[in-house]
C-alpha cells in the first residue's frame, strides 16, 4: 500500500510522561525521525492536544495514561467522524500480561499500540511510522469528506436554484394557462351570445313580421292562418333552443327515474335508423344483464338523436353507426378521471367517419361551436349531450381518430329493482278531465299571469291568483284542488320553497311547478312535484294538470269558461 504522507508533511507528536528523563529521551528520538514534538504537563494540556487536528499521534507512559485517562477518554469520544487519533503507550507490565481490568481499561482508547518497557528504538520507530501513516490516511479522508461536503453543498444549491426556476416556470405556465382558459371562456361566451342573438333574432323577425301582417289581413283568411302558424312555429323553435341551452347549463328539471336502457334503445332502433339514412348501418350492442340507469328518458332520447345526426353528417358517403351499452364500475382504466365513483352505465355512440382534430374535440361540447356549414347545424347538439350527462350525475367525453369518433355517456346506476314506465299515455287512454278544477296560480309577472289564467279558464278551471309565495301561503288551501306555481319569483321564498311548505302542511296537495330556468335543479329531488317547462301549449298544460289528478267522472259537466278570483 502506498504511503499517504505527502512530501513536506510534518508529523506532530505529543509526548506525555511523568518522568523528565523519559520525556527527554522520547523527544530526542522523535526529533531524529523528523517529528515535531509537544510536551504535556497536565491532563488539560493532554486533552487539548488530543482535540487538535494537526496532532499526528500521542506517545504516553503507562503511569501518565493512568493519571490522565478520564479527560483523555472524554476528548477522544468527541473526535470527528474522520479522526481516530493513534496512541502509543509504554507499559512496564506489557510483558507480564497484566490483569483483565487493566486491558479493558486500555481498550477504550481504540487506536492504541502498547509497547513493553524497555523497548528498542527500532520497535518504537516501527510503531511511530505506522501511527503516522494511519494519521495521514485519516487526513486524506478528511480532505475527501470536505470535498464531498462541498460538492454536496454545491449540488444542493443547484437543486434549490433549479427548483426555484421550475417553480417559477410552473407559476408562469399556470398564469399562461389561466389566461388562455379565460380567453377560451370569453370566446365561448361570445360564440354563445352571438349564436343566441342570431337564432332569436330570426325567430323575433318571424314573429314581428307575422304580427305586422295580422291586422292588415282578413281574419280567417289563408294569410291570417299562415301568420298564426308562423308565430307558433317560431315559439316552438325558441322553446327548443332554450331547452338545449338549459341542458348544457344543467339548469333544467330532469324527470329522473329507473330507466331500462336496453328496452329504450331497442324501442328507438327504427327512429335512429331513420335519422341516419339507409346507407348507414345501425348496430346495437347491449351487454347482458344491463343495470337500470337513473336518468330522464326524454333527454336521453334527445341526446341519442343528436349523436345519431352528428354521426350521419360525419359519414356522408355511408358507414356504420354502433351504439353500445355496458355496466361500468368507476374508477376504471381507460375512463377519464372525473371524480366519479360507484356503479354506472356507459353508453357509446361510434361512427366510422374521418374523425375530429384534437382542437375540435377540445371545443366540441361548447354551445354554438360547430364545424358544419352555415345553416347546417346550430352547435347545440353535443352541448345538450354533455349537460344532460353532467346533470344526471355522470359525465361525457369524446375519443376520436382517423378511424372514427366515439362519444361516451356515463349515467349513474339506479337503486330501483324495476324500471318505471315511461310517461307516454297510450292513444286510447282517456285523460282525466280538468274542467271545474280549482287552481291556485302563483305568478309574479302580470303579463304571464294574464296569459296563464286565460289558458286555465279555457280549460274550465276555477283560478285564484297569488303574486308571490307568501301571498299563496296566506290563501285557505282547503278549497283548492291544485297549486300551479312559477319557480323563479321575488322574495325570500321561491316556487320550490313554496312547494316544500305546502308539502309540510298539506301532504296530499298536488303541486305543478312551471319554469324556463331552475337555479338549483337538485332541490327538486325527493319533493314529489311535477315540473312543466316554459313555454308550453294549452294541450301540454292540460296533460300536466291531468297527470296530477285522480280520474274524474266522465259525466262531469264542464262550464263554458273558468271563474277567476284575484
Secondary structure, 3 states (H helix, E strand, C coil): CCCCCCCCCCCEEEEECCCHHHHHHHHHHHHHCCCEEEECCCHHHHHHHHHCCCCCEEEEEHHHHHHHHHHHHHHHHCCCCCCCCEEEEEECCCCCCCCHHHHHHHHCCCCEEEEECCCCHHHHHHHHHHHHHHHHHHHHHHHHHHHHHHHHHHHHHHHHHHHHHHHHHHHHHHHHHHHHHHHHHHHHHHHHHHHHHHHHHHHHHHHHHHHHHHCCCCCCCHHHHHHHHHHHHHHHHHHHHHHHHHHHHCCCCCCCCEECHHHHHHHCHHHHHHHHCCCEEEEEEECCCCCCEECCHHHHHHHHHHHHHHHHHHCCCCEEEEEEEEEEEECCCCCCCCCCCEEEEEEEEECCCCCCCHHHHHHCCCCCCCCCCCCCCCCCHHHHHHHHHHHCCCEEEEEEECCEEEEEEEEEECCCCCCCCCCCCCCCCCCCCCCCCEEEEECCCHHHHHHHHHHHHHCCCEEEEECCHHHHHCCCHHHCCEEEEECCCCCCCCHHHHHHHHHHHCCCCEEEEEECCCCCHHHHCCCCCEEEECCCCHHHHHHHHHHCCCCCCCCCCCCCCCCEEC
